[in-house]
Amino acid sequence: MWTYIVRRTLYNIPVFLAIIFLMMAALRVSDPVAAQLSKNPTAEEIEGLKKEYGLNKPFIVQYGVFLKQLVTLDFSERSWDQEFTVSEMITKSIPPSMAVTIPTLTITAGTAICIGLVSAFFRGRVIDKTLMFIAVTGMSISVLVYIMIGQYWGAFLPSQYFQDWPFQVTVDGTVGSSPWYFFKPENWIAYCMLPVMINVTVALGYDTRFYRAVMVEESQKDYIRTARAKGASINRVMFIHMLKNAMIPIITRIMISLPFIVTGSILIEMYFGIPGMGRTLIQAINAKDFPVIQTFTALFAALFIASNILTDVLYALADPRVRLS
Amino acid sequence: MSIWTRTRTQLAIIPGLVALATLPAIAGAHYNELDSAEDKKIMQLPIRTDGPKSLDPVEGSSTYDNMACAQFYETLLTNKYAKPLEMEPLLLSEMPTTADNGTTWHFKLKPGVTFQDNACFPGGKGRLITPEDVFYSLKRLADKKFKLKNWWLVDRTILGFNDFKDAQNAGDVFDYDAPVEGFVAINDSEFEIILEKPVYRFLYILTMFQTAVVPHEAVTYYGENFARNPVGTGPFILDSWVPKQSLTANRNPNYHEVFYPERSEWSTADKRNRLHRAAGKQVPFVDRIEFTMFAEDQPMWLEFLKGKIGYSEVPNSNFTDAFDLVSKELKEEWLRKGLRAHSNMLLDLTFRGFNMEDELLGGYTPDKIALRRAISYAIDLDEINKTFYDGRRTVYDGPIPPGLEGYPEDGISPSGTRGPNLAKAQQLLVEAGYPNGEGLPPIRFYTTQTAENNAVSEMVKRQLAEVNIEFEAVFMDFSTMIENLIKRKSPMFGYAWGSDYPDAENNLALFYGPNSSPGANRFNYSRPEYDAMYEQILTMGPSEERTEIYIKMRDMVLDDCAYVGGMARERFYLINPWLLNCKPTERYYGWFKYLDVDESERK
């Protein structure tokens, strides 16, 4: 297995380098300095900024410099837009995002698999149609609508009647400065639970439909009929036999979602005031803050490649018929 | 389903119910933490968007940098809280004086002003400010290490300063001890600044936060992290700054003597709002100030309605909830809640500019001017104002915003080309060589991608189509828009300018030839006679003669039709009953120190 992992990692290095190259080239199509200028800029100011940011050097040199930073894990370059280093910005932004995305992923996957199983089992009956109707409705409405309604009806309005209403409209100026602040249970309930509920509501529709399709396909297999014929209970058939055999697509779906744990959700973070990676990234993109965009893209690409390799390993663990070679 | 399965399902619900029931108790711990600070006067205020990017004055440029920096740093002069268009001394004991018509300015520092206590000083004790601190702070504007972002404020203004900048930036080390001819220290509290020639705006520059006084000890001590560790003379000391989230500060216990404006300074309307009640008292009144950054309007509005933040700008989408559309008065039910409204007309110019170097739309020949005027006459700004802004904007002729010298009576200038006047537009199209719009290529209009701009552009397209002018909006992000402007590639563009100081000269500079792109003259307007007049007004103080020149310059720009517009925005604020002394202004941000809270109203 280790040989396989090493080989896959080596195969992916050119892919990773190509991603970085293309991303850096795409970023440089327009001039980033324009976003950093003062109200009344001069040619001197523009040239000074280009020099300071290293944009006056040939592209290949800029590419080499960034690769060196990646290899040496040196993320001490200052953001062009904020008074922080790239590593500070990323390490401070990822935990708040994870406070929302990890519970979202966990709850969504768990619930969607259960609903998928139930739906598949009752395929074509009222319960299946009702669940699918709810799922499709959930995913058909924009997340922005959920946020607006959630903030008003879930946080603001109840707080007018119940003094100790747990959900807050947004993160306010009273909260702590530690990026792990949102992981304390009382803070998580106050600031993250409502965003998680909204995220789950939106994501559940997509996942449920997917898992239902997987389970329906699985439920038509011969071994299910055999298990039922041998007298296995419905619960055993569903949660032991069917679920185990459906693990490959489930693993694929979950592993694909894993890298997104660090990206956060732009709209949720902006509306609920969560100082996470989604907000940091969109701000960096708007400000053409290359050091942050480049580092984050590299991190995301690395995570994506790692999760792909891990997916293959998990396939082998879940299904002995899969051989890593 | 078996009985056992059903029972298991029912049992599984119990932990869920228990969890729900305990939520308020767990969340209560959050509130208990907050209650521990109950004996202090704490004021919660909003900052729109993601807040400041830097707490170093010389690196700041946005409103939000200003808002944050002004709590920690102070300038020699400031705006008056009761009359924000007027200046008063802040770090000075009196207004600067000049004996030679504005070339040499004499300054007296206010006695007893010390920097905030900080580890950067020996023994952690803040020291008295000196003239050297003022010179040092101004010299930082010239240091290329700080990107020269605000150099334009003092460029070609102070005697020998440009030479100093060039000499110091030529080498590897920037020597702050090197002399500048125009900086003359007389003693520990008095100094002079000599200008190259009288520049009237110089005093306004000294009110701007970028020229705030900083101690060299802090810059050295904190190095690259100075922009996150402000040490000034201001009323508040930074406690924490969580980017995109919050900024908190505690009262500076050693803040110098600054008193709330006297009763006589307040207008009758202000007195009706009891803004004079703290007259003559030492500020600041609160122990702690907590800013929350709001990237979106809805959370800010809901937090305001909950009473958690002291005031809020009224979002466009909520305007008619709170205000009567016709009278612009706060509705009765909101008044009954004890809320107070305040509105500010911004020193603001929003416009659709023409690139005077563009092959189709630029130029100064009669046919080119006729084409631009035809476009202007075909656009109905009042319809745009009514449809998209509930008529809250002020449409006016010329680049001088309402409230400043040179602003035309009722906003209407004889040189104005405000539409809709379709007959005139058609006649001008004939003069331009495009009768009935025939042969005229589409007008490409560059603007930023927002829902509002999309909708407004659709309306402009429809209006221009009435005279057969084809209008093509090109949407892009803000930095791409700036890039296009800098490279002089935008034929027509949507833009806005907020005056840096309350003098029409600041807006008239937008058409000064040497300020062409990449400078603030995005129109690339260039008329030697206009430039000569601009250079003349630079040296003039307020006078009838200067106002006459302002009017001439205004009308020259209108005659050439360098842009379509303009409009000035009006900001509406609502203030919670627990926030006292609040009169929001966007002219400067040193006014938070005058605010107070009434805890009894909050509870």
Interface residues (C-beta under 8 A of the other chain):
Chain A: S30 D31 P32 A34 A35 Q36 L37 S38 K39 N40 P41 T42 A43 E44 E45 I46 G48 L49 E52 R78 D81 Q82 E83 F84 M89 K92 M148 Q151 Y152 A155 F156 S159 Q160 F162 D164 W165 P166 F167 V169 T170 V171 D172 G173 T174 V175 S177 P185 E186 N187 I189 A190 M193 N235 M270 Y271 F272 G273 P275 R279 T280 Q283 N286 A287 K288
Chain B: T5 L23 P24 I26 A27 G28 A29 H30 Y31 L34 Q44 D50 K53 S54 L55 D56 E59 S61 K144 K147 L148 K149 N150 W151 W152 D155 E224 N225 A227 R228 S240 W241 V242 P243 K244 Q245 S246 L247 T248 E290 F291 T292 M293 F294 A295 E296 Q298 P299 M300 L302 E303 L305 K306 K308 I309 D477 F478 S479 T480 I482 E483 I486 D500 N515 P518 G519 A520
